[in-house]
Amino acid sequence: MSVPISAEQDRILAAIDIGTNSIHMVVVRVQPTLPAFSIMAREKDTARLGDRDPETGDLTPAAMGRAIAALKRCKDIATSLNAEQIIAVATSAVREAPNGKDFVKQVEAEVGIIVNLVSGQEEARRIYLGVLSGMEFDNKPHVIIDIGGGSTELILGDGHEPRTLSSTKIGAVRLTAEYVSTDPISNAEFQYLQAYIRGMIERPVEELRAHLKPGEVPRLVGTSGTAETVAMLHAREKLGIIPDPLNGYQVSLADLREIVARLRRLSFAERLTLPGMSERRAEIILAGALILQETMAFLEIDAFTICERALREGVVVDWMLTHGLIEDRLRYQSSVRQRSVKRVARKYQVNLDYSQRIAAFATSLFDQTQGWLHLWGEEEKELLWAAAMLHNCGHHVNHASHHKHSYYLIRNGDLLGYTEIEVETIANLARYHRKNTPKKKHETYRNLTSKKHRRVVEQLSPLLRLAVALDRRQIGAVQQIRCEYRAEAKELYLWLQPTQPTDDCALELWSVDYKKGAFEAEFGIKLSAKLESAPVQVP
């Protein structure tokens, strides 16, 4: 749905991944004419957000302080490189912490960066995009494994639509904190850890294998810290040097087993003496390497290949897709949002013809009032479109209070292509298409952690209300609408063109009049709906 940006000038973008162990940033120069991006700078800080309060599960004040300091440094670097936008995503540690949303609000207040929480599935999808941007799949199946601090993502894809996306709560930081207390690790703890990992990965691996076609043997791609550390240990031992770039480097399962066997015999102090091993990585490498080993064994894949691109680069690719800057082999990925919305609509038996009319009215009102009534752009328009498509899905539960049911179904509908705050915004827009307007006492409205997205809901939900009113009989009585604003009188005339010249659209006109209160209150202008005669057909 996004309108392509000018394809001439380069764009500079910063993408930040707020992980359980580390905060990573990449600053890129996007070259729309290619289309491609080149990396201008990388920044990494070990904030250790995953060291949560063992009693409450909350992010600790110390960890939040480290993260905020790191994000301020990231922002300074991005600003010095003239980044026009900073996109920050947070994964399992912030997602799962009871005070995760408080942290997100604190970052916006103190650093001026909006942090986007992403679901495990959405994290997996963006990792897939990152890998696709750095590796040719040749239409052959690839399994991507991304072992983070708090979760492990497994993805099966062949360069087109991902076949499976999963996120499992096993990560190098989480497992080390919960199951490793001996140093070097005792046999009993090692065996328990191994059994626990096997139990956790069995279901996602079985689901992934069910999506392989007969005779297909996938290639395994490893991304992020654990896989890269294992590859560096392997390369230093086998080659005497670490290849630069590490992209494309391969490690066999047999060699990985040897590395794991060696790591389990070493104490933390001994692991720390390994070349290139940071203090934090020395703490968590054994658990991470064991996740990799057990997943490979389950998948019956005998080697993995390193890809240095992952979530951060996937965030960049996703931004390029949503801004219409990709027209090559990744182009199909750009319609993921629209396909996902329609999939959820079908799941909840939404009348698509009706929803598409409401969406057309809502986006037409958006376009015709843009620049003088509101200043929102294409990204917000797409959220309005999605809300219009799904506003009625609550009927699937019950007609009474269906707007409230719509909110919960959208929140839990596994919409792909959107961040948590975007899904929350879509759900709130649908929630307020009728009855009450947004109020601070409403829990649903309070769930919007960003001021910007609260304003989106306040200003765009009145447009959705009018759009719904314009198809009151749900028969497509109104063909199109025209807005005429009379600034001196602060009046907006909404001219309705009927589909049938003989139809007086009385019910639609009454409905607009009945529903216009929220619009008039929000924008401080008077609204009048009038019938515009259909043009005379010349034979």
C-alpha positions in Angstrom: 0.0 0.0 0.0 2.9 2.3 0.5 3.7 4.9 -2.2 7.2 4.5 -3.4 9.6 7.3 -2.2 11.7 9.2 -4.7 14.0 6.5 -6.1 17.0 8.9 -6.7 18.5 9.9 -3.4 20.2 7.6 -0.9 18.6 7.2 2.5 20.4 6.7 5.8 18.7 4.5 8.3 19.6 3.1 11.8 18.2 -0.2 13.0 18.6 -1.3 16.7 18.0 -4.8 18.0 17.4 -4.7 21.8 18.2 -8.3 22.7 18.3 -10.3 25.9 22.1 -10.1 26.1 23.2 -7.3 23.8 22.0 -4.2 22.1 23.1 -4.1 18.4 22.8 -1.2 16.0 23.5 -1.1 12.3 23.5 2.2 10.4 23.0 1.7 6.6 23.0 3.7 3.4 19.9 2.5 1.4 20.5 2.9 -2.3 17.0 2.8 -3.9 18.3 2.6 -7.4 19.9 -0.8 -6.9 18.0 -1.5 -4.6 20.4 -2.4 -1.8 22.0 -1.2 1.4 25.5 -0.9 2.5 26.6 -0.9 6.2 28.1 2.4 7.4 28.6 1.5 11.0 27.9 -1.2 13.6 27.6 -0.7 17.3 27.3 -3.4 20.1 26.8 -3.0 23.8 26.3 -5.9 26.3 23.4 -4.4 28.4 22.3 -7.8 29.8 18.6 -7.0 30.0 18.0 -10.8 30.4 19.4 -10.6 34.0 15.9 -10.1 35.3 14.7 -10.1 38.9 14.4 -13.8 39.8 11.4 -13.1 42.1 9.2 -11.0 39.8 10.7 -11.5 36.3 11.0 -7.7 36.0 13.8 -5.9 34.1 16.1 -4.6 36.9 16.8 -0.9 37.3 20.5 -1.6 36.7 19.8 -3.5 33.4 17.4 -0.7 32.3 20.0 1.9 33.2 22.7 0.1 31.1 20.3 -0.3 28.2 19.2 3.4 28.2 22.9 4.5 28.3 23.6 2.2 25.4 20.6 3.5 23.4 21.7 7.1 24.0 25.2 6.2 22.5 23.5 4.5 19.6 21.3 7.6 19.0 24.3 9.9 19.1 26.2 7.7 16.5 23.1 7.5 14.3 22.6 11.3 14.5 26.2 12.0 13.7 25.8 9.9 10.5 22.7 11.8 9.5 20.3 8.9 9.9 16.8 10.1 9.0 15.1 7.5 11.1 16.0 5.1 14.0 13.9 1.9 14.1 14.4 0.0 17.4 12.9 -3.5 18.0 13.0 -5.4 21.3 12.7 -9.1 21.7 12.1 -11.7 24.4 13.5 -10.1 27.5 11.4 -6.9 27.1 8.5 -8.8 25.6 8.2 -11.1 28.6 9.1 -8.8 31.5 6.0 -7.6 33.5 7.5 -4.1 33.4 8.6 -4.3 29.7 6.1 -1.7 28.6 7.3 0.7 31.4 10.8 0.3 30.0 9.6 1.1 26.5 7.9 4.3 27.8 11.0 5.3 29.7 13.1 4.9 26.5 10.8 7.1 24.6 10.8 9.8 27.4 14.5 9.8 28.1 16.1 8.9 24.7 13.4 9.9 22.2 13.4 6.5 20.5 10.1 4.5 20.0 10.9 0.9 20.8 8.8 -1.6 18.8 8.1 -4.9 20.7 7.9 -7.7 18.2 6.3 -11.1 18.7 8.4 -14.3 18.4 6.9 -15.0 15.0 7.5 -11.5 13.8 11.1 -11.7 15.0 11.5 -14.9 13.0 10.0 -13.3 9.9 12.4 -10.3 10.0 15.4 -12.7 10.6 14.3 -14.5 7.4 14.3 -11.2 5.5 17.7 -10.3 6.9 19.2 -13.7 5.7 17.4 -13.4 2.4 19.1 -10.1 1.8 22.6 -11.6 2.3 22.3 -15.1 0.8 20.9 -16.6 -2.4 18.4 -19.4 -1.7 18.0 -20.6 -5.4 14.5 -21.8 -4.6 15.9 -24.5 -2.4 14.8 -25.1 1.2 16.9 -23.5 4.0 16.5 -23.8 7.7 17.6 -20.7 9.6 18.5 -21.0 13.3 18.9 -17.8 15.4 20.0 -18.6 19.0 19.5 -15.5 21.1 19.8 -14.8 24.8 16.2 -15.6 25.6 14.7 -17.4 22.6 15.7 -19.5 19.6 14.0 -18.8 16.3 13.7 -21.6 13.6 12.6 -20.7 10.1 12.0 -22.9 7.0 11.9 -21.1 3.7 13.0 -21.3 0.1 13.3 -17.6 -0.7 9.5 -17.2 -1.1 6.9 -17.2 1.6 8.4 -18.7 4.9 6.9 -22.2 5.3 7.3 -22.2 9.1 8.2 -19.5 11.7 8.8 -20.5 15.3 10.2 -19.0 18.5 11.0 -21.2 21.4 11.9 -20.0 25.0 15.4 -21.4 25.0 18.3 -19.0 24.8 21.9 -19.0 25.9 21.3 -16.4 28.7 18.0 -18.0 29.9 19.4 -21.5 30.1 22.7 -20.5 31.7 20.9 -18.6 34.4 18.3 -21.3 35.1 20.2 -24.5 34.7 24.0 -24.0 35.1 25.4 -23.5 38.6 28.5 -25.6 38.5 31.9 -24.6 37.0 33.0 -26.4 35.0 29.5 -27.8 34.4 28.9 -31.1 36.2 27.8 -34.2 34.2 24.4 -34.2 35.9 23.7 -30.5 35.0 25.0 -31.0 31.5 22.7 -34.1 30.9 19.7 -32.2 32.4 20.4 -29.2 30.2 20.7 -31.4 27.1 17.5 -33.3 27.9 15.6 -30.0 28.6 16.8 -28.5 25.2 15.7 -31.7 23.4 12.2 -31.5 25.0 11.8 -27.8 24.1 12.9 -28.1 20.4 11.1 -31.3 19.6 7.8 -29.7 18.7 9.1 -26.8 16.5 11.5 -29.2 14.7 8.6 -31.7 14.0 6.4 -28.9 12.7 9.3 -27.7 10.5 9.9 -31.2 9.2 6.2 -31.6 8.3 6.7 -28.7 5.8 9.5 -30.4 4.0 8.6 -32.0 0.7 9.6 -35.7 0.1 13.2 -36.0 -0.8 14.1 -32.4 0.2 17.3 -32.0 2.2 17.5 -28.4 3.6 20.6 -26.4 4.1 21.1 -25.0 7.7 22.0 -21.4 8.1 23.2 -20.1 11.5 22.9 -16.5 12.5 23.9 -14.3 15.5 26.3 -14.6 18.4 26.4 -18.3 19.3 26.8 -19.6 15.7 29.4 -16.9 14.9 31.4 -17.7 18.1 31.4 -21.4 17.3 32.5 -20.6 13.7 35.3 -18.4 15.0 36.6 -21.1 17.4 36.4 -23.6 14.6 38.2 -21.4 12.0 41.0 -20.4 14.4 41.6 -24.1 15.1 41.4 -25.4 11.6 42.7 -22.4 9.6 44.8 -20.5 12.1 42.8 -17.3 11.2 39.3 -16.1 11.3 37.9 -15.3 7.7 36.6 -11.8 7.2 33.8 -11.8 6.3 32.7 -14.9 8.2 29.6 -15.1 5.8 29.5 -18.5 4.2 31.8 -20.3 6.6 30.8 -23.9 7.3 31.0 -26.1 10.4 30.1 -29.8 10.5 28.0 -31.4 13.2 31.0 -33.7 14.1 33.2 -30.7 14.6 30.5 -28.9 16.6 30.2 -32.0 18.9 34.0 -31.7 19.6 33.7 -28.0 20.4 30.8 -28.7 22.8 32.8 -31.6 24.4 35.7 -29.3 25.0 33.7 -26.3 26.3 31.9 -28.5 28.9 35.3 -29.5 30.4 36.5 -25.9 30.7 35.8 -23.6 33.6 34.6 -20.1 33.0 38.1 -18.7 33.6 39.5 -21.2 31.0 36.8 -20.4 28.5 37.7 -16.7 28.9 41.3 -17.4 27.8 40.1 -18.7 24.4 41.0 -16.2 21.6 38.3 -13.6 20.9 36.1 -14.8 23.7 34.4 -11.9 25.6 33.5 -12.3 29.3 29.8 -12.4 28.6 30.1 -14.9 25.7 32.4 -17.1 27.9 29.5 -17.3 30.4 26.8 -18.4 28.0 28.6 -20.1 25.0 28.1 -23.7 26.3 24.3 -23.4 26.5 24.1 -21.7 23.1 26.4 -24.3 21.4 24.4 -27.1 22.9 21.1 -25.7 21.5 22.8 -25.6 18.1 24.1 -29.2 18.4 20.8 -30.7 19.6 18.8 -28.9 16.9 21.1 -30.1 14.2 20.9 -33.6 15.5 17.1 -33.5 15.6 17.0 -32.1 12.0 19.6 -34.7 10.9 21.6 -32.0 9.2 25.3 -32.5 9.2 26.7 -28.9 8.8 25.7 -25.3 9.2 26.7 -22.2 7.2 27.1 -18.7 8.8 25.1 -15.8 7.6 26.2 -12.5 9.2 22.8 -10.8 8.5 19.9 -11.4 10.9 17.3 -9.3 12.7 18.9 -5.9 12.4 19.3 -6.2 8.6 15.8 -7.7 8.4 14.4 -4.5 10.0 16.2 -2.5 7.2 14.8 -4.8 4.5 11.3 -4.6 6.0 11.5 -0.8 6.0 12.6 -0.8 2.4 9.7 -3.1 1.5 7.1 -1.0 3.3 8.4 2.1 1.5 8.2 0.5 -1.9 11.9 0.5 -2.5 12.3 -3.2 -3.4 11.3 -4.5 -6.8 13.6 -7.6 -7.2 13.5 -11.1 -5.8 12.3 -9.9 -2.4 9.3 -8.1 -3.9 6.8 -10.8 -2.9 7.6 -10.2 0.8 6.3 -6.6 0.6 2.7 -7.7 0.6 3.0 -9.7 3.8 0.9 -7.2 5.7 -2.0 -7.2 3.3 -2.0 -11.0 3.0 -1.8 -11.4 6.8 -4.8 -9.0 7.3 -6.9 -10.9 4.7 -5.9 -14.3 6.3 -7.1 -13.1 9.7 -10.3 -11.6 8.1 -11.1 -15.0 6.5 -10.3 -16.8 9.8 -13.0 -14.8 11.6 -15.5 -15.0 8.6 -15.4 -11.3 7.8 -17.5 -10.3 4.7 -14.5 -9.1 2.6 -16.6 -7.2 0.0 -18.1 -5.1 2.8 -14.7 -4.6 4.6 -13.0 -3.6 1.4 -15.7 -0.9 0.9 -15.2 0.4 4.5 -11.4 0.4 3.9 -11.8 2.3 0.6 -14.0 5.0 2.3 -11.6 5.3 5.3 -8.5 5.7 3.1 -10.3 8.1 0.8 -11.2 10.3 3.8 -7.6 10.0 5.0 -6.2 11.1 1.6 -8.7 13.9 1.1 -8.1 15.4 4.6 -4.3 14.8 4.7 -2.2 18.0 5.1 -4.9 20.3 6.5 -6.9 18.1 9.0 -4.1 15.7 9.9 -0.5 15.2 9.1 -0.2 11.4 9.1 1.6 9.5 6.3 1.5 6.2 4.5 2.5 4.1 7.5 -0.5 5.4 9.5 -2.8 5.1 6.5 -1.9 1.4 6.3 -2.9 0.9 10.0 -6.2 2.6 9.3 -6.7 0.3 6.2 -6.0 -2.8 8.4 -8.4 -1.7 11.1 -11.1 -1.0 8.5 -10.6 -4.5 7.1 -10.9 -6.1 10.5 -13.2 -3.7 12.4 -16.2 -6.1 12.3 -14.3 -9.4 13.1 -15.8 -9.3 16.6 -19.1 -10.5 15.1 -17.3 -13.9 15.0 -17.7 -14.0 18.9 -20.9 -12.1 19.4 -22.9 -9.2 17.9 -23.2 -7.4 21.3 -20.1 -5.4 22.1 -18.5 -6.7 18.9 -16.1 -3.7 18.8 -14.6 -5.0 22.0 -14.4 -8.5 20.7 -12.7 -7.1 17.5 -10.0 -5.6 19.7 -9.1 -8.9 21.4 -9.3 -11.0 18.2 -6.9 -8.5 16.4 -4.5 -8.5 19.4 -4.3 -12.3 19.3 -4.7 -12.8 15.6 -0.9 -13.4 14.7 -0.8 -10.5 12.3 2.6 -10.7 10.5 4.5 -7.7 9.3 3.5 -5.5 12.2 5.1 -4.6 15.5 3.3 -5.0 18.8 2.5 -1.3 19.0 1.2 -1.3 15.4 -1.1 -4.3 16.2 -2.2 -2.5 19.3 -3.0 0.6 17.2 -5.0 -1.4 14.6 -6.9 -3.2 17.5 -7.7 0.2 19.2 -8.8 1.8 15.9 -11.2 -1.1 15.5 -12.3 -1.0 19.1 -13.3 2.7 18.7 -15.2 2.4 15.4 -18.4 2.7 17.5 -19.7 3.5 21.0 -17.2 5.3 23.2 -14.3 7.5 22.1 -10.8 6.7 23.5 -10.4 7.5 27.2 -7.5 7.1 29.6 -9.6 4.9 31.9 -9.9 2.3 29.1 -7.3 -0.5 29.6 -7.1 -1.0 25.8 -6.2 2.6 25.2 -3.6 2.6 28.0 -1.9 -0.4 26.3 -0.7 2.1 23.7 2.8 2.8 25.1 3.6 5.6 22.6 2.1 9.1 22.6 2.3 9.1 18.8 0.2 6.0 18.4 -2.4 7.3 20.9 -2.7 10.4 18.7 -3.1 8.1 15.7 -6.1 6.4 17.4 -7.6 9.7 18.5 -7.4 11.2 15.0 -8.1 8.3 12.7 -10.8 6.4 14.6 -13.3 9.2 13.8 -12.5 8.6 10.1 -13.3 4.9 10.5 -16.6 5.8 12.2 -17.6 7.9 9.2 -16.5 5.1 6.8 -18.7 2.6 8.6 -21.7 5.0 8.5 -21.2 5.5 4.8 -22.2 1.8 4.2 -25.0 1.6 6.8 -27.0 -0.9 4.8 -23.9 -2.9 3.8 -25.0 -2.9 0.2 -22.6 -0.4 -1.3 -25.2 2.3 -1.7 -22.5 5.0 -1.8 -20.2 4.8 -4.8 -17.7 7.5 -3.7 -17.2 10.5 -1.5 -15.8 14.0 -2.0 -14.6 16.3 0.8 -15.1 20.1 0.4 -13.6 22.1 3.2 -14.7 25.7 3.8 -11.9 27.0 6.0 -13.4 30.4 6.9 -16.6 28.7 8.3 -14.6 25.7 9.7 -17.1 23.4 7.9 -16.5 20.2 6.0 -19.0 19.1 3.4 -19.1 15.4 2.7 -20.6 14.9 -0.8 -22.0 11.4 -1.3 -22.4 10.0 -4.8 -25.0 7.2 -4.9 -24.4 4.0 -6.8 -28.0 4.0 -8.0 -29.2 7.4 -9.3 -32.7 6.7 -7.8 -31.3 5.9 -4.3 -31.7 8.8 -1.8 -29.2 7.2 0.6 -31.4 8.4 3.4 -30.1 5.9 5.9 -26.4 6.6 5.1 -27.0 10.4 5.4 -28.7 9.8 8.8 -26.0 7.5 9.9 -23.2 10.0 9.1 -25.1 12.7 11.0 -25.5 10.3 13.9 -21.8 9.3 13.9 -20.2 12.6 13.2 -19.9 13.8 16.9 -16.5 12.2 17.5 -15.1 13.7 14.3 -16.4 17.2 15.1 -15.1 17.0 18.7 -11.6 15.8 17.6 -11.1 18.3 14.8 -13.2 21.3 16.0 -15.1 21.6 12.7 -18.7 21.2 11.6 -19.5 18.3 9.3 -22.4 18.1 6.9 -23.2 15.2 4.6 -25.1 15.9 1.3 -26.1 13.9 -1.7 -24.3 14.6 -4.9 -26.3 13.8 -8.0 -24.8 11.1 -10.1 -23.5 12.5 -13.5 -26.0 12.2 -16.3 -25.1 9.2 -18.5 -24.8 10.5 -22.1 -25.9 7.8 -24.6 
